[in-house]
Amino acid sequence: MVAKKIKEILDILPDQVKLCAVSKYHPVEMIQQAYDAGQRIFGESHVQELQQKQPILPNDIEWHFIGHLQTNKVKYIAPYISLIHAVDSSRLLKEINKQAIRYNRKINCLLQLHVAEEDTKFGFSPEECLEFLRSGEYKEMSGINISGIMCMATNTDDENRIRTDFRTANNFFEQCKKEFPELTNSMQWRSWGMSDDYKIAIEEGSNIVRIGSYIFGNRTY
């Protein structure tokens, strides 16, 4: 079933859109099934769970961290993490940079933009994010690449609201590319869209979608 779902999604995704299969709370056996079907990018949101899975799954998996990451946990995933989606503060980015340098790596990071109506979601407001980029702090961080923008839409059935959130993020992405030409080469990822809204997300510029329940079914906590 997992392999079938992977193939279904890959068949309909445009060529420029990557699939991040959200494997959090799902066993290694299901991840292996997805891997055997050709999937290579997997998303986890709990450091301890990722630490358990990473050593026993194939080495060429590209692990993405998609949840809220605490600064004191960065050191555990820094040796192998490929992309951190939800960088929501300059403090976190500094810690990622520190740990990347420690392991002689350059870690790709997405700045999390808060565009949803809920206060419970993390992220920079567009104004805060621009303020951070204009400060130029990131230019001194040799261990990170600012590789794009990530967001989560408002949790609602209102398709127009979801579309507006994604469009706001996409417009912000384009603004950053224009205002900060030094980021032109590194900023390539627009990470928005999950199982329920990924088709809208793609229409609104996303080129990496984070899909879990559609592939793996309901989570086993």
N, C-alpha and C positions, 0 to 999 in steps of 0.2 A: 504493500500500500504506500509506504514512504517513497519508494522508487517511482511509483506511478505518479504521485503528486509532484515530485521534483520535475519529472519529465513534462508534465502538464504545464507547469509554470514556465520552465525554460523554453518551451515551444511558443509561448505567447509573449514573452518578454522581448522588447526591441533589442537589437544587437548591442546598443550602447548602455543598456541597463544591466547592472550586476545584481545577482540574488545573494543576499545574506540570509542563510537558513538559521532561524533563531532556535537554537537547540537547548536553551536553558530549561532545567527541570526534566529533561528527557534523557533516557539512558544511552550509554555508549553504543549499544546494539543498534538503536535507531539511527544514530549519527553515522555509524558504519554503513548502514543500508543506503543512506543518502549519499555518502561518499562513493559507494560502489556504483551508484547511478550517475556519477559524474560531478556531484557537487563538491566544491572545495572551500567555500567560504562559510564559516559558522559563527554565530553570534551568541555570546554568553554574557550574563549580567551579575554573576556572583563569583568573586575571586576564588573562594574555597572550592566551589564546584568545578571551575575551570582548571584549577590545579590538579584535581583528581582525574579529569578527563584527558588533559593534554598529553601526559606521558604515555598513555596506552592506546592512543589513536594515531593514524598515519602522520608522519613528519611533515608532509607537504600540505597539511591543512593550514589555511589562512585564518587564524583566530581573530575575531573582532570583539572588542569589549563594548557592549551597547547600553549598559546600565549606568546608574550613578556610581561613580568611582571615588572612594575615600582616599585621601592622600597617603594614609599610612598603609594602604594595600598595593600601591603602585609597584613597589619593589618586587612583589611576588610574580607579577606578570610581565615586567619589563624585559626579561631575557628573550621572550618569544612573541609577544603580542604584535599583530600586524597593523591594526588600526583601532584607535580609541574614538568612539563616536561621540561621546557625551562629555566633552570638556566644558565645564560650566563656570570656571573661575580662573583667574590668572594664577592663583595659588596652586591649583591643581596642575596647570600647564608647567609651572616652574618645577614641581616635583617630578613630573614625567620627564622633563628635560634632565634633571639631576640624575635620575635612575637610568635614562638612556645613555648618558655619558659614562656612567659607572660600568655599563655593559658594552660600551663601545658601539652603540647603535644609534640610529635615527628613527624615531617613532612617529608614524603618521597620526595626526590628530584632527578631529573635526570640532569646531566650536559649536556648542549647543545653543540654539536660538530659542528663546521663550516667546512663542507666538500664540499659544493656546489661552483660552479664557480661564482655565483652572490655575489657582495659585500653587497647587501642590506639585506642579511640574517644575523641574529645575531648568537653569539656563540663563544666559545673558539676555537682557532686553536688547532690541536692536541698538538703542542709544548707548547702552553699556558696552556692547560689543565694538561699536565704532570707536568709543572712547579708548578701549583697550588697544585696538589696532593702531589708532593714531598716536598712542603713547610710544609705539615702536619697541616695547619691551621684548617682544618675540624675536626681534632681530639679533638679540644677544644670546638666544637659546640655540646652541648648535646641535642639540640632541633631538630636536623636534622638527617636523614639517607641518605647517598649517595646511591641511589638505582639503578643506571644504567646510561645509555647514551641515548641521544636523538639526532636525526639529521633530516634534510630535504635535499632531493636530489636536484640537479640542475634542474631548470625548463626547461626541454628540451624533445623532442621526441626521443632523442638518448638513446635507451635502454641500450647500453653498458656504457654510462656515468652514468646513474642512478644506474646501477648495481655496477659500480666502487665506487660511493659515499657510497652506503650501505656497500659494502665490506670493505672500509676504516674504517667506523665506527665500524663494527663488529670486525675487527682486533685490533682496538684500545681498544675495550671493553675487549677482551681476554688479551691484553697486561696489562691492568690495574689490572685484576684479578691476574695475575702472579706477577706483581711488588708490588702490595699493598695487601698482604694476609689478612690484617685486614679488607679489604672490601669484602672478599670472600662471607660472609654470606649475607651482605646487598645488594650487587650489583647483581641484578637479571633481571632487565628490559632493553631490547633493543628496544627503541621506534623509529621505522622508517617505512614508508609506509603509503600512503593515498589512496583515492579512485582509482586513476589512476595507482598506482604502487605498491599496497600492495602485489600482488602475487610475484613480483620480490623481495620485501623487505623480505618476509617470506623465500624465497630461500636463501637470504643473511643474515639470522640469526635473523631477527626481531621476538620478541615474544609479542609485543603489537602494533597493527595497529590502526591508527587514520582515521576513515572513516566517512565522512559527506554527501557529495552530492549524493553518491550512495544510501544512506539510505533515506535522507530527501528531495532530489531534490535540485534545485537551491535555493540559499539563498534569504531570504527576508530582505533587509537592512532597 
